[in-house]
């Protein structure tokens, strides 16, 4: 397959003012929200905001639903870990395919074809709960189905961002895209806890469906450039395209370093949200559903602060060393989060949760920026699809977290995961020195 000329594609895209609209710089103005000056990125951002509201409302409600269905703490811990695997394993198999399709076809339509059935599944799940016929297998089945649909959503959404904004505004756009997720963590988490407390789970998941419907509407209003791919579109060509993308990702030291570092982050740094935090809130601290929602909200506030800094500064150098430091700091703060539940004031626990949020959002924004800026124009979908392999490590981390929480207890297990983050950062800095030079 012949790769289109990058310079020619860039000139063609920038010439289409209806698709990429460059805002005029404002001297002395606030640069934090600069990328929102682009019409189509604005619709993408609003769609992601709605989608994030659905995700974070569900992220809080689903663990609480499992805990309510399974009163035994050890059994609940195992199922929380298993649900994490159910969420991420489909991405391991289908995320790469989603990346190929994101390079082949209109990314807007790919987003619509994934978000519309995603919304439908949310409505059906809410109706099952409201009917009083919910069983545990319903939770697993809908989780797997939505994870399958997300496999096609994520590569297309991440890959389309560089075609909607000018290159100098790409770091800002990536940070704002991440901020939409973090912002909804602030509002969605307490909203979910409040809805569960007032109306139980059926109405809560009905709100999840409504929020995901908003994402469909904003995506429909968006317009994106045509795909850059030139060539055949069949099974054989798909296999060749996938191999080509994976080979490029392995050869490019920047992409390889960012993916490996992100893999370690997803393996050890994400389990606290869906495994440790709900167990600590309900079975250790005794602050219940509302307390768990408050934890996630505080993490979101911290994440929003971190993303404001990234969106405002848009760092273009030393991203590798910064990510290594952030990985180590994440470990320190996760140890503090687990250890603070041993009789320390609740404010200390929430303080560590806020610090975890700051580090997580900053790390995510930097890693995504490195990947989308390093990937060639005609290969961005496949590179972002490869990132699904990293996200699939959440499954392994979730299962390991559930097992360790059942054996050691959630406090010691969380501290062990934090120590693992520090070890990974030190090992990667030693055996992969290129990461230290990653810009």
C-alpha positions as CSV (number, residue, x, y, z in Angstrom):
1,X,0.0,0.0,0.0
2,X,1.3,3.4,-1.0
3,X,1.3,6.0,1.8
4,X,-0.2,9.4,0.7
5,X,2.2,12.3,0.8
6,X,2.0,13.9,4.3
7,X,2.7,17.4,3.1
8,X,0.1,17.2,0.3
9,X,-2.6,15.9,2.7
10,X,-1.8,18.6,5.2
11,X,-2.2,21.4,2.6
12,X,-5.4,19.9,1.3
13,X,-6.8,19.7,4.8
14,X,-5.8,23.2,5.9
15,X,-7.3,24.5,2.6
16,X,-10.8,23.2,3.6
17,X,-11.9,26.0,5.9
18,X,-15.2,24.4,6.5
19,X,-13.6,21.4,8.1
20,X,-10.6,23.0,9.9
21,X,-11.3,26.5,11.0
22,X,-8.3,28.3,12.4
23,X,-9.3,30.8,15.1
24,X,-7.4,34.1,15.2
25,X,-5.0,34.4,18.2
26,X,-6.0,36.8,20.9
27,X,-3.1,38.6,22.6
28,X,-3.3,38.4,26.3
29,X,-6.3,36.0,26.1
30,X,-6.6,32.8,28.0
31,X,-5.2,29.9,26.0
32,X,-6.8,27.1,28.1
33,X,-9.9,26.8,25.9
34,X,-8.3,27.8,22.5
35,X,-9.2,24.5,20.7
36,X,-12.9,25.1,21.4
37,X,-12.7,27.9,18.8
38,X,-12.9,25.2,16.1
39,X,-16.5,24.4,15.4
40,X,-16.2,20.6,14.7
41,X,-13.9,20.0,17.7
42,X,-16.4,21.8,19.8
43,X,-19.1,19.3,18.8
44,X,-16.6,16.4,19.4
45,X,-15.9,17.8,22.8
46,X,-19.6,18.3,23.7
47,X,-20.2,14.7,22.5
48,X,-17.4,13.5,24.7
49,X,-18.8,15.5,27.6
50,X,-22.2,13.8,27.3
51,X,-20.5,10.4,26.8
52,X,-18.3,11.0,29.9
53,X,-21.4,11.9,31.9
54,X,-22.8,8.5,31.0
55,X,-19.6,6.7,31.7
56,X,-18.9,8.2,35.1
57,X,-22.5,7.8,36.3
58,X,-22.2,4.1,35.4
59,X,-18.6,3.8,36.8
60,X,-20.0,4.7,40.2
61,X,-23.4,2.9,40.0
62,X,-22.2,-0.4,38.6
63,X,-19.7,-1.3,41.4
64,X,-22.4,-0.3,44.0
65,X,-24.9,-2.5,42.1
66,X,-22.5,-5.4,42.3
67,X,-21.8,-4.8,46.0
68,X,-25.6,-4.7,46.6
69,X,-26.1,-7.9,44.7
70,X,-23.3,-9.7,46.5
71,X,-23.1,-8.9,50.2
72,X,-20.0,-11.0,51.0
73,X,-17.0,-8.6,50.7
74,X,-14.6,-11.3,49.4
75,X,-17.0,-12.5,46.7
76,X,-17.8,-8.9,45.8
77,X,-14.1,-8.1,45.4
78,X,-13.7,-11.0,43.0
79,X,-16.7,-10.0,40.9
80,X,-15.5,-6.4,40.8
81,X,-12.2,-7.6,39.3
82,X,-14.0,-9.9,36.9
83,X,-16.2,-7.0,35.7
84,X,-13.0,-5.0,35.0
85,X,-11.8,-7.9,32.8
86,X,-15.2,-8.1,31.1
87,X,-14.9,-4.3,30.3
88,X,-11.5,-4.5,28.8
89,X,-10.9,-7.9,27.2
90,X,-13.1,-7.1,24.1
91,X,-10.9,-4.1,23.5
92,X,-7.9,-6.5,23.3
93,X,-9.5,-8.3,20.4
94,X,-11.5,-5.6,18.6
95,X,-9.6,-2.4,19.4
96,X,-7.0,-3.1,16.7
97,X,-9.7,-3.8,14.2
98,X,-11.3,-0.5,15.2
99,X,-8.0,1.2,14.5
100,X,-7.9,-0.1,11.0
101,X,-11.5,0.9,10.3
102,X,-10.7,4.4,11.7
103,X,-8.1,4.8,9.0
104,X,-10.3,3.4,6.3
105,X,-13.7,5.0,6.8
106,X,-15.5,8.2,7.7
107,X,-14.7,8.6,11.4
108,X,-17.9,10.4,12.2
109,X,-20.0,7.5,10.9
110,X,-17.9,5.1,12.8
111,X,-18.6,7.1,16.0
112,X,-22.3,7.1,15.2
113,X,-22.4,3.4,14.5
114,X,-20.8,2.7,17.9
115,X,-22.5,5.3,20.0
116,X,-26.1,4.6,18.8
117,X,-26.2,0.9,19.8
118,X,-24.3,1.9,23.0
119,X,-27.2,4.2,23.9
120,X,-29.7,1.4,23.1
121,X,-27.9,-1.1,25.4
122,X,-28.0,1.5,28.2
123,X,-31.8,1.9,27.8
124,X,-32.4,-1.9,27.7
125,X,-30.3,-2.4,30.8
126,X,-32.2,0.3,32.7
127,X,-35.5,-1.3,31.7
128,X,-34.3,-4.7,32.9
129,X,-33.5,-3.2,36.3
130,X,-36.8,-1.3,36.5
131,X,-38.7,-4.4,35.6
132,X,-37.3,-6.2,38.7
133,X,-35.8,-9.0,36.6
134,X,-32.1,-8.1,37.0
135,X,-29.6,-11.0,37.4
136,X,-25.8,-10.9,37.7
137,X,-25.3,-12.2,34.2
138,X,-27.1,-9.2,32.9
139,X,-24.4,-7.0,34.3
140,X,-21.7,-9.1,32.7
141,X,-23.5,-9.3,29.3
142,X,-24.1,-5.6,28.9
143,X,-20.6,-4.8,30.1
144,X,-19.1,-7.0,27.4
145,X,-21.4,-5.7,24.7
146,X,-20.6,-2.0,25.5
147,X,-16.9,-2.8,25.7
148,X,-17.1,-4.2,22.2
149,X,-18.8,-1.1,20.9
150,X,-16.2,1.1,22.7
151,X,-13.5,-0.7,20.9
152,X,-14.6,1.0,17.7
153,X,-15.4,4.4,19.3
154,X,-12.1,5.1,21.0
155,X,-9.6,4.8,18.0
156,X,-11.9,6.9,15.8
157,X,-12.4,9.6,18.4
158,X,-8.7,10.0,19.3
159,X,-7.6,9.8,15.6
160,X,-10.0,12.4,14.4
161,X,-8.7,15.2,16.7
162,X,-5.6,16.2,14.7
163,X,-7.8,16.7,11.6
164,X,-10.1,19.2,13.5
165,X,-7.6,21.6,14.8
166,X,-4.3,23.2,13.7
167,X,-1.2,21.4,14.7
168,X,-0.1,24.0,17.2
169,X,-3.4,23.6,19.0
170,X,-3.3,19.8,19.2
171,X,-1.8,19.5,22.7
172,X,-4.5,21.9,23.9
173,X,-7.3,19.9,22.1
174,X,-6.0,16.6,23.6
175,X,-6.0,18.1,27.1
176,X,-9.5,19.5,26.6
177,X,-10.7,16.1,25.3
178,X,-9.3,14.5,28.5
179,X,-10.8,17.3,30.6
180,X,-14.3,16.4,29.4
181,X,-13.9,13.0,31.0
182,X,-12.5,14.4,34.1
183,X,-15.1,17.2,34.4
184,X,-17.9,14.6,34.3
185,X,-16.1,12.6,37.0
186,X,-16.7,15.6,39.3
187,X,-20.4,15.8,38.5
188,X,-21.3,12.3,37.4
189,X,-19.9,10.6,40.5
190,X,-22.0,12.4,43.2
191,X,-25.0,12.5,40.8
192,X,-24.8,8.7,40.5
193,X,-24.5,8.2,44.3
194,X,-27.5,10.6,44.8
195,X,-29.6,8.9,42.2
196,X,-28.9,5.5,43.7
197,X,-29.8,6.8,47.1
198,X,-33.0,8.5,46.0
199,X,-34.3,6.2,43.2
200,X,-32.2,3.0,43.3
201,X,-30.4,1.7,40.3
202,X,-33.1,1.6,37.6
203,X,-33.5,5.4,37.4
204,X,-29.8,5.8,37.6
205,X,-29.1,3.7,34.6
206,X,-31.9,5.5,32.8
207,X,-29.9,8.7,33.2
208,X,-26.9,6.9,31.8
209,X,-28.9,6.1,28.7
210,X,-30.1,9.7,28.3
211,X,-26.5,11.0,28.7
212,X,-25.2,8.6,26.0
213,X,-28.1,9.9,23.7
214,X,-26.6,13.4,24.0
215,X,-23.3,12.0,22.6
216,X,-25.2,10.7,19.6
217,X,-26.7,14.1,18.8
218,X,-23.5,16.1,19.1
219,X,-21.6,13.5,17.0
220,X,-24.3,13.8,14.3
221,X,-23.8,17.6,14.1
222,X,-20.0,17.2,13.7
223,X,-18.3,17.3,10.2
224,X,-14.9,15.7,9.6
225,X,-12.5,15.5,6.7
226,X,-12.6,12.4,4.5
227,X,-10.3,9.5,5.4
228,X,-6.7,9.6,4.1
229,X,-6.6,5.9,3.2
230,X,-6.0,4.9,-0.4
231,X,-6.2,1.3,-1.3
232,X,-8.3,-1.9,-1.1
233,X,-10.6,-2.5,1.8
234,X,-11.0,-6.3,2.4
235,X,-9.9,-8.9,4.9
236,X,-6.4,-9.4,3.4
237,X,-5.8,-5.6,3.1
238,X,-7.0,-5.3,6.7
239,X,-4.5,-7.8,8.0
240,X,-1.7,-6.1,6.0
241,X,-2.8,-2.6,7.3
242,X,-2.8,-3.9,10.9
243,X,0.6,-5.5,10.6
244,X,1.9,-2.3,9.0
245,X,0.6,-0.2,11.9
246,X,2.0,-2.5,14.5
247,X,5.4,-2.6,12.8
248,X,5.5,1.2,12.6
249,X,4.6,1.5,16.3
250,X,7.4,-0.9,17.3
251,X,10.0,0.8,15.1
252,X,9.1,4.3,16.2
253,X,10.9,4.7,19.6
254,X,8.6,7.6,20.7
255,X,5.4,5.6,20.1
256,X,6.9,2.4,21.5
257,X,8.1,4.1,24.7
258,X,4.7,5.9,25.2
259,X,2.7,2.6,24.7
260,X,4.9,0.6,27.1
261,X,4.8,3.3,29.8
262,X,1.0,3.6,29.4
263,X,0.6,-0.1,29.6
264,X,2.3,-0.1,33.1
265,X,0.0,2.8,34.1
266,X,-3.2,1.0,33.1
267,X,-2.1,-2.3,34.7
268,X,-1.4,-0.8,38.2
269,X,-2.8,2.7,38.3
270,X,-6.5,2.2,37.4
271,X,-7.7,-0.6,39.7
272,X,-8.3,1.9,42.6
273,X,-11.4,3.3,40.8
274,X,-13.4,0.2,40.2
275,X,-12.0,-2.3,42.8
276,X,-10.3,-0.6,45.8
277,X,-12.3,2.6,46.2
278,X,-15.7,1.0,46.4
279,X,-14.4,-1.7,48.8
280,X,-12.7,0.8,51.0
281,X,-15.7,3.2,51.1
282,X,-18.3,0.5,51.9
283,X,-16.4,-2.1,54.0
284,X,-13.5,-0.2,55.6
285,X,-14.4,3.4,56.0
286,X,-18.1,2.9,56.3
287,X,-19.0,5.9,54.2
288,X,-21.2,3.9,51.8
289,X,-22.5,4.8,48.4
290,X,-22.4,8.5,48.9
291,X,-18.8,8.3,50.2
292,X,-17.7,6.4,47.2
293,X,-19.3,8.9,44.9
294,X,-17.5,11.7,46.8
295,X,-14.2,9.9,46.3
296,X,-14.6,9.7,42.6
297,X,-15.7,13.4,42.5
298,X,-12.7,14.6,44.5
299,X,-10.4,12.6,42.1
300,X,-12.2,14.4,39.3
301,X,-11.5,17.8,40.8
302,X,-7.9,16.9,41.1
303,X,-7.9,15.7,37.5
304,X,-9.5,18.9,36.3
305,X,-6.8,21.0,38.0
306,X,-4.1,18.9,36.4
307,X,-5.6,19.3,32.9
308,X,-6.0,23.1,33.3
309,X,-2.3,23.2,33.8
310,X,-1.6,21.0,30.7
311,X,-4.1,22.8,28.5
312,X,-2.6,26.2,29.5
313,X,1.0,25.2,29.1
314,X,0.8,22.6,26.3
315,X,4.4,21.3,27.1
316,X,6.3,20.3,23.9
317,X,9.5,19.0,25.5
318,X,10.6,16.5,28.1
319,X,7.3,14.6,28.0
320,X,9.0,11.3,28.7
321,X,10.8,12.4,31.9
322,X,7.6,14.1,33.1
323,X,5.6,10.9,32.5
324,X,8.1,8.8,34.4
325,X,7.9,11.2,37.4
326,X,4.2,11.2,37.2
327,X,4.1,7.3,37.3
328,X,6.3,7.3,40.4
329,X,4.2,10.0,42.1
330,X,1.0,8.0,41.2
331,X,2.5,5.1,43.2
332,X,3.3,7.3,46.2
333,X,-0.2,8.7,46.3
334,X,-1.9,5.3,45.9
335,X,0.2,4.0,48.8
336,X,-1.0,7.1,50.7
337,X,-4.6,6.4,49.7
338,X,-4.5,2.9,51.0
339,X,-2.5,3.6,54.1
340,X,-4.6,6.6,55.1
341,X,-7.6,4.3,55.8
342,X,-5.8,2.9,58.8
343,X,-7.4,5.3,61.3
344,X,-6.3,8.6,59.7
345,X,-8.8,11.5,59.4
346,X,-11.0,11.1,56.4
347,X,-9.7,14.4,55.0
348,X,-6.3,12.7,54.5
349,X,-7.8,10.0,52.4
350,X,-9.6,12.4,50.2
351,X,-6.5,14.5,49.9
352,X,-4.6,11.6,48.5
353,X,-7.5,10.8,46.1
354,X,-7.3,14.4,44.8
355,X,-3.5,14.0,44.2
356,X,-4.1,10.7,42.4
357,X,-6.6,12.5,40.1
358,X,-4.1,15.3,39.3
359,X,-1.4,12.8,38.4
360,X,-3.7,10.5,36.4
361,X,-5.2,13.2,34.1
362,X,-1.8,14.8,33.5
363,X,-0.2,11.5,32.6
364,X,-3.1,10.6,30.2
365,X,-3.0,13.9,28.4
366,X,0.7,13.7,27.8
367,X,0.7,10.1,26.7
368,X,-2.1,10.7,24.2
369,X,-0.5,13.8,22.8
370,X,2.8,11.9,22.2
371,X,0.9,9.2,20.3
372,X,-1.3,11.4,18.1
373,X,1.6,13.7,17.3
374,X,4.0,10.9,16.5
375,X,1.6,8.9,14.3
376,X,1.6,9.6,10.5
377,X,-1.6,11.1,9.2
378,X,-2.7,7.9,7.4
379,X,-1.9,5.7,10.4
380,X,-3.4,7.5,13.4
381,X,-6.4,5.2,13.7
382,X,-4.2,2.1,13.9
383,X,-1.8,3.7,16.4
384,X,-4.7,4.7,18.6
385,X,-6.2,1.2,18.1
386,X,-2.9,-0.3,19.4
387,X,-3.5,1.8,22.5
388,X,-6.4,-0.5,23.2
389,X,-3.8,-3.2,24.0
390,X,-2.7,-1.0,26.8
391,X,-6.2,-0.4,28.0
392,X,-6.8,-4.2,27.9
393,X,-4.1,-4.5,30.7
394,X,-6.8,-2.9,32.9
395,X,-8.4,-6.3,32.8
396,X,-5.3,-8.0,34.2
397,X,-4.9,-5.3,36.8
398,X,-8.6,-5.5,37.8
399,X,-8.5,-9.3,38.2
400,X,-5.2,-9.1,40.2
401,X,-6.6,-6.3,42.3
402,X,-9.8,-8.3,43.1
403,X,-7.7,-11.4,44.0
404,X,-5.3,-9.5,46.2
405,X,-8.2,-7.6,47.9
406,X,-9.9,-10.9,48.7
407,X,-6.6,-12.4,50.1
408,X,-4.8,-9.5,51.7
409,X,-7.7,-7.0,52.2
410,X,-8.2,-3.8,50.1
411,X,-5.9,-1.6,52.1
412,X,-2.7,-3.7,51.8
413,X,-3.5,-4.7,48.2
414,X,-3.9,-1.0,47.2
415,X,-0.6,-0.1,48.8
416,X,1.1,-3.0,47.0
417,X,-0.3,-1.7,43.7
418,X,1.1,1.7,44.5
419,X,4.6,0.3,45.2
420,X,4.4,-1.5,41.8
421,X,3.9,1.8,40.0
422,X,7.1,3.2,41.6
423,X,9.0,0.0,40.7
424,X,7.8,0.1,37.1
425,X,8.8,3.8,36.7
426,X,12.3,3.0,37.9
427,X,12.7,-0.1,35.8
428,X,11.5,1.6,32.6
429,X,13.7,4.6,33.2
430,X,16.7,2.2,33.5
431,X,16.0,-0.4,30.8
432,X,14.4,2.0,28.2
433,X,16.6,5.2,28.4
434,X,14.8,6.5,25.3
435,X,11.8,7.2,27.4
436,X,13.9,9.7,29.3
437,X,14.6,11.5,26.1
438,X,11.0,11.4,24.8
439,X,9.8,14.9,23.8
